[in-house]
Amino acid sequence: MFKNERQAYILRQINLHNKVLSSSLSEELTVSEDTIRRDLAELADAGDIIKVHGGALSKSYHYPVQQTKVYAQEEKKSIAKKTIELIKPGMTVLIEAGTTMLELVRMLPEKLEATFFTVSPLMALHLARYPLLKVILIGGQMDMSSQITLGEKPVYELSQIKADLCIFGVNALNARTGLTEREWNVAQVKKAMIACCHKLAVITISEKLNSAFNMKICSPQQIDYLITELKPSDKKLVAYKKNMTIL
């Protein structure tokens, strides 16, 4: 594989999953970690990614306010429009982070009266712009990679609430294995979010479907709604219809 092909693959993985590990890329592309590190350094110098120890992060995910270019932005806007329909006045809603989630927050009706809990400081700041919303930030140690609060504190605080609706972005989703994550600490907070909600809505661009990581968050049976940019009748969604409502 030529360097430009390698770097295009790396960029796509970062755009899809917000983070890549040098060790994983080395195995996937059958090249040395030194080669991957050089690729990441070049992509970082070009302003395409954020290079960190052991891998790289997505710029649009970690600095979405400053970015004019967000991966699959039109698809994410389409997903946000569909998801809005699930949010009703008076609801208690729990959300996490992500560029699709940010599109959703930006589209909320100006006069919506509801309570929003979030583990994302950025989402809390954007939600605070709506005068009729009650916004509660779940505290804890801020994690740069996931952009949410992690640790025992948010897990405990989440156990004390009951949300009508939890809205999740996706790192990896598979019709057989369900939602999975790469990071153990992130998985624990997301499990706690699911445990305190009445309904779970998963929002994702279709490119993330049929992917999986090693940390399980929940089974397909625990997901009430799956929302993508695709029409519910799309053949890519057939395997998911058995366990969840497709919007």
C-alpha positions as CSV (number, residue, x, y, z in Angstrom):
1,M,0.0,0.0,0.0
2,F,1.4,3.4,-1.0
3,K,1.7,6.2,1.6
4,N,-1.2,8.3,0.2
5,E,-3.4,5.2,0.4
6,R,-2.3,4.5,4.0
7,Q,-2.9,8.0,5.1
8,A,-6.3,8.1,3.5
9,Y,-7.2,4.9,5.4
10,I,-5.9,6.4,8.6
11,L,-8.0,9.6,8.1
12,R,-11.2,7.5,7.4
13,Q,-10.7,5.5,10.6
14,I,-10.2,8.7,12.6
15,N,-13.3,10.3,11.1
16,L,-15.3,7.2,11.9
17,H,-14.1,6.4,15.4
18,N,-12.6,9.7,16.5
19,K,-9.4,8.0,17.7
20,V,-6.8,5.6,16.3
21,L,-4.0,3.6,18.0
22,S,-0.6,3.3,16.3
23,S,-0.4,-0.4,17.3
24,S,-3.8,-1.2,15.8
25,L,-3.0,0.6,12.6
26,S,0.3,-1.2,12.3
27,E,-1.5,-4.6,12.5
28,E,-4.3,-3.6,10.1
29,L,-1.9,-2.2,7.5
30,T,0.9,-4.7,8.1
31,V,3.6,-2.0,8.4
32,S,5.8,-1.0,11.3
33,E,4.7,1.3,14.1
34,D,7.5,3.7,13.0
35,T,5.9,4.0,9.6
36,I,2.5,4.7,11.2
37,R,4.0,7.3,13.5
38,R,5.6,9.1,10.5
39,D,2.2,9.1,8.8
40,L,0.5,10.5,11.8
41,A,3.1,13.2,12.2
42,E,2.6,14.2,8.6
43,L,-1.2,14.3,8.9
44,A,-0.8,16.4,12.1
45,D,1.6,18.8,10.4
46,A,-1.0,19.2,7.6
47,G,-3.6,20.1,10.3
48,D,-5.8,17.1,9.6
49,I,-5.5,15.3,13.0
50,I,-4.3,15.8,16.6
51,K,-1.3,13.5,17.3
52,V,-1.2,12.1,20.8
53,H,0.9,9.5,22.6
54,G,0.2,6.1,21.0
55,G,-2.1,7.4,18.3
56,A,-4.2,10.3,17.1
57,L,-7.5,12.1,17.6
58,S,-10.0,13.7,15.3
59,K,-9.9,17.5,15.0
60,S,-13.6,17.9,14.2
61,Y,-14.6,15.8,17.2
62,H,-12.3,17.6,19.7
63,Y,-12.6,21.1,18.4
64,P,-16.0,21.1,16.7
65,V,-16.7,24.8,17.4
66,Q,-13.6,25.9,15.5
67,Q,-14.1,23.5,12.6
68,T,-15.7,24.5,9.3
69,K,-15.4,21.0,8.0
70,V,-17.0,18.1,9.8
71,Y,-16.9,14.5,8.4
72,A,-20.3,13.5,6.8
73,Q,-21.9,16.7,8.2
74,E,-25.0,16.6,5.9
75,E,-25.7,13.0,6.9
76,K,-25.3,14.0,10.6
77,K,-27.7,16.9,10.1
78,S,-30.2,14.4,8.6
79,I,-29.8,12.1,11.6
80,A,-30.3,15.1,14.0
81,K,-33.6,16.1,12.3
82,K,-35.0,12.5,12.8
83,T,-33.9,12.4,16.4
84,I,-35.5,15.6,17.3
85,E,-38.9,13.9,16.8
86,L,-38.2,11.7,19.8
87,I,-37.7,14.6,22.2
88,K,-41.0,15.9,23.7
89,P,-41.7,18.8,26.1
90,G,-41.2,17.9,29.8
91,M,-38.9,15.0,29.1
92,T,-35.7,14.2,31.0
93,V,-33.0,13.5,28.3
94,L,-29.5,12.2,28.8
95,I,-26.9,12.7,26.1
96,E,-23.2,12.3,25.6
97,A,-20.7,13.8,23.1
98,G,-19.9,13.8,19.4
99,T,-20.3,15.8,16.2
100,T,-23.7,14.2,15.4
101,M,-24.9,15.1,18.9
102,L,-23.7,18.6,18.4
103,E,-25.8,18.9,15.3
104,L,-28.8,17.6,17.3
105,V,-28.3,20.2,20.1
106,R,-28.0,23.0,17.5
107,M,-31.4,22.0,16.1
108,L,-33.4,21.9,19.3
109,P,-36.6,24.1,19.2
110,E,-35.9,27.4,20.8
111,K,-39.0,27.1,23.1
112,L,-38.4,23.5,24.2
113,E,-39.0,23.0,27.9
114,A,-37.1,19.9,29.1
115,T,-34.3,18.7,31.4
116,F,-31.0,17.6,29.9
117,F,-28.3,15.7,31.7
118,T,-25.0,15.3,29.9
119,V,-21.5,13.9,30.6
120,S,-20.1,16.3,28.0
121,P,-19.0,19.8,29.0
122,L,-19.2,21.0,25.4
123,M,-22.8,19.7,25.1
124,A,-23.7,21.4,28.4
125,L,-22.4,24.8,27.1
126,H,-24.4,24.5,23.9
127,L,-27.6,23.4,25.7
128,A,-27.2,26.4,28.1
129,R,-28.0,28.7,25.2
130,Y,-31.7,27.6,25.3
131,P,-33.5,29.7,27.9
132,L,-36.2,27.1,28.8
133,L,-34.0,24.1,29.2
134,K,-32.7,22.9,32.6
135,V,-29.2,21.7,32.0
136,I,-27.2,19.4,34.4
137,L,-23.6,18.4,33.8
138,I,-22.6,15.1,35.3
139,G,-19.2,15.7,36.9
140,G,-16.0,13.8,36.9
141,Q,-12.5,13.7,35.4
142,M,-12.6,15.1,31.8
143,D,-11.1,12.7,29.3
144,M,-9.5,14.3,26.3
145,S,-10.0,11.3,24.0
146,S,-13.7,10.7,24.6
147,Q,-14.6,14.3,25.5
148,I,-16.8,13.1,28.4
149,T,-16.4,12.9,32.2
150,L,-15.1,9.5,33.4
151,G,-14.6,7.6,36.7
152,E,-16.6,6.7,39.7
153,K,-18.2,10.1,40.2
154,P,-20.2,10.2,37.0
155,V,-21.1,6.5,37.3
156,Y,-22.5,7.2,40.8
157,E,-24.3,10.4,39.8
158,L,-25.9,8.6,36.8
159,S,-27.2,5.9,39.2
160,Q,-29.2,8.6,41.0
161,I,-31.3,9.8,38.1
162,K,-33.9,8.3,35.8
163,A,-34.1,9.6,32.2
164,D,-37.0,9.2,29.8
165,L,-34.6,9.1,26.9
166,C,-30.9,8.5,26.5
167,I,-29.3,9.4,23.1
168,F,-26.0,7.8,22.2
169,G,-23.5,8.5,19.5
170,V,-21.7,5.3,18.3
171,N,-18.1,4.2,18.1
172,A,-19.0,0.8,16.9
173,L,-22.3,-1.0,16.3
174,N,-23.0,-4.5,15.2
175,A,-26.4,-6.3,14.7
176,R,-25.1,-9.3,16.5
177,T,-22.8,-7.9,19.3
178,G,-24.5,-4.6,19.9
179,L,-22.7,-1.4,21.0
180,T,-19.0,-1.7,21.8
181,E,-16.2,0.6,22.8
182,R,-12.4,0.7,22.6
183,E,-11.8,2.2,26.1
184,W,-12.8,0.4,29.4
185,N,-13.5,3.6,31.3
186,V,-15.7,5.0,28.5
187,A,-17.7,1.8,28.4
188,Q,-18.4,1.9,32.2
189,V,-19.9,5.4,31.9
190,K,-22.0,4.5,28.9
191,K,-23.2,1.4,30.7
192,A,-24.3,3.6,33.6
193,M,-26.1,5.9,31.2
194,I,-28.1,3.0,29.7
195,A,-28.9,1.7,33.2
196,C,-30.7,4.9,34.1
197,C,-32.8,5.5,31.0
198,H,-36.2,4.3,30.0
199,K,-35.6,4.4,26.3
200,L,-32.2,4.2,24.4
201,A,-31.8,5.9,21.0
202,V,-28.6,5.2,19.1
203,I,-27.6,7.7,16.4
204,T,-24.9,7.0,13.8
205,I,-23.8,7.5,10.2
206,S,-24.2,4.2,8.4
207,E,-20.5,3.8,7.8
208,K,-20.1,2.8,11.5
209,L,-22.6,-0.1,11.2
210,N,-21.2,-3.7,11.3
211,S,-18.1,-2.7,13.3
212,A,-17.0,-3.8,16.7
213,F,-14.5,-3.2,19.4
214,N,-13.5,-5.3,22.4
215,M,-15.5,-3.5,25.3
216,K,-19.2,-4.4,25.3
217,I,-21.7,-1.6,26.3
218,C,-25.0,-3.3,25.6
219,S,-26.7,-5.9,23.5
220,P,-28.9,-5.1,20.4
221,Q,-32.0,-6.0,22.5
222,Q,-31.3,-3.0,24.8
223,I,-31.5,-0.5,21.9
224,D,-35.0,0.9,21.3
225,Y,-34.2,3.2,18.3
226,L,-31.5,3.2,15.7
227,I,-31.3,6.4,13.7
228,T,-29.1,6.8,10.6
229,E,-29.1,9.0,7.5
230,L,-30.6,6.0,5.5
231,K,-34.2,5.3,4.9
232,P,-35.6,2.6,7.3
233,S,-36.2,0.4,4.3
234,D,-32.5,0.4,3.3
235,K,-31.1,-3.2,3.0
236,K,-28.1,-2.2,5.2
237,L,-30.5,-2.0,8.1
238,V,-32.3,-5.3,7.7
239,A,-30.3,-7.1,10.3
240,Y,-31.0,-4.5,12.9
241,K,-34.8,-4.5,12.5
242,K,-35.3,-7.6,14.6
243,N,-34.3,-5.8,17.8
244,M,-35.0,-2.1,17.4
245,T,-37.1,0.5,15.7
246,I,-35.4,2.0,12.7
247,L,-35.9,5.7,12.1
